[in-house]
Amino acid sequence: MELNILNGDNLTVLAIRMKKGDRKAAVALYEELSPKVYGFFFMRTGRREIAEDLSQDIFLKLAENVESFDEKRGKFVSWFWQMARHMLVDHYRGKSATPFSSFKEEEVEAMAVSETANVDERMRYRKVQNFLKTLGEDDQELFELRYVAEMPYKEISGLLGKSEGALRVASLRIKEKIKKELKDEA
């Protein structure tokens, strides 16, 4: 793929540079993607600690596997998010229940109270989370990719194999449903 074809696809250009050993490109990729990937994992797990761990793990995996990224087969963002989705699936496959009694008292307190979110924010977050659970798996994934990971429709289209138009309509419907749900409970 020629560089002029990649014009405007900064993440793919950065990934190519990272493959060649450019550490600044790796840092730039991390800075661009880390808040989005953290948000994606947080929305899926609901736990700050797990989202942080998965976010770190995905960037370690990126560093280990960047050589396997082939820009001739597609854009970096699609390749990266596919890897993140697989990591999330692997996380849930390996998940085993931990008895509540095995936690220390300070861990239980940390689970119960977030230092960064006030009560209203936590309640609003729970309302949205509970509502999202009522949506189908496809709609949940679309919400996370579009509104949490902030992926453009074109990239989501490539990842999910659906047309951009259909994704835009579905996304708008989800957004309207959430607005209605939050308005009804206010």
N, C-alpha and C positions, 0 to 999 in steps of 0.2 A: 504494500500500500504506500503510495507516495505521500510525502509530507503535505503537499498542497491539498490532497483529499482529506487529510486530518485537520485542515484549517478549521478552527472553531471547536475542535474536540480536545480541549486542553488536558483532560484526564488521560486520554490515550497517549498523547504526546509525552506526558509526565511518566506514564508507565513504560514507554519505550526507553526513555532516558534512564529510568530506574533499572531496567534490564541491563543497561550498559554500565551500571555501577554508579550512577549519579545520585549521591546521597541527598542533595538539595531537592531533587525531584521526588525522592521518597518522603522527605519531610513535607513537601507541598501536598502530596497525595494524602498523607496522614491528616494534615491540617484541614484539608477540604472535606474529607470523608468522615473523620472521626465523630463530629457531632451528629451527623446523619445516621451513621451505623449504630451509634449508641442509642439514639432515639428509636430506631427500628428494633433493636434488641430489647429495649426497655418496654416498648409497647407489646411485644410478644411475650415477655417473661413477667412484667410487672414488678421486677425486683432490681433495684439499683445495682446491687453487688454482682448479680448474675450478668446484667447488661454490661457492666464495666469489664468483667472477666471475658465475656464473649467478644467485646470490642477489642480488647488487647489481643486475644487469640486470633482474631481475623487478620490483624495487621502482622502478627508473627507468621501466620499462614501465607499472607501475601508476600512477605519477604522471602519465605522458603520456596514459593511456587511462581514467582513473577516470571521466571524463565519459561514457564509453560504457557504464558499468555501469548497468543498469536494474533497480532493486529490485522492480519489478512483475513481472519475468520470473523472479526467483528470488533466492536468498540470495547474498550476496557471496562466501562461502567457496567455493561451487561455481564461480562465475565466476572467482575468483582461481586456484584449482587447475587449472582448465581452461587458463588462460593459462600457468601454470607447466609443465603437460604439453606444451603446444605449443612453449614455449621449449626444452624438453629435446629434443623431436623436431627442431626447427630446428638445435640445437647439433650433433646427430649427423648431420644431413643435410650440414651445412657442414664437417664434420670431415674433415681430410685427414691422412694419415700424415706424421709428422715423423721424418726419419732420426735415429737415435739419435746419430750422430756430430755432429749440428748443435748438441747441447746442450753448454754449458760444464761443466767439471768440478764446480763448486760446485752447479750445477743437478742433476747426476746424484746427488751426495751427498744433496741435499735430497729427491730422489725416493726414495732408498733408506732414509733414516732420518727418522722423524718425531720431532720434539723433544717432542711432547706425549703420545705413546703408548709404553708400555713394550712389551717383546717379547711378553709374554703377551697383552696387549690386542690387539696387531697380529695375533698368531696366531689368536686367537678371532675377530676381525673377518674374517680371511681364510677361516676355516672357515665362518662364516655366509654370507659372500659366495659362496663356492664352492657351498655347499648351495643358496642361493637361485637360482643359475644353473640348477640341475637342475629347478626348478619351472617351470611354464608361465608365460607372460607375464601372464595374468590374476592368478595367485596372487602373482607378484612385485609387481605393481602394488597389489594389495590389501594385501600386507605393508607396502609403503612408505607407502601412504595411512593405514593404521590405526596401525602401530607407529612409523613414523618421523615422519610429519606429524601424527600423533595426531588424525586427523579422526574425528568421531563416525560411527557406522554410517549414520545418517540422511543425512548429507552425502555419504558414499561412495555410498550407494544412488542418490542423485540424479545423481551424477557418472558412475557406471558403468551405470546403468539396471538394477540387480539389486535384489531384495528385501533388506530388512535382515536377515531371518531367514537367507537363503541366505548372506549375507556373514558373519554371525556364525558359522555352522557352518564355512564355508570358512576363516575366520580362526583358529578354534580348531584345526582340522586342521593348518594351517600351523604354528601355535605348537607343537603336539605333535610334529610332524615335526622341527622345529628342536631341541626339547629332546632328543628321541631321538638325533638326529645328534650333538649336542654331548656327550651322555652316552656314546654308543658310542665316541667318539674320545678321551674323557678318560682 
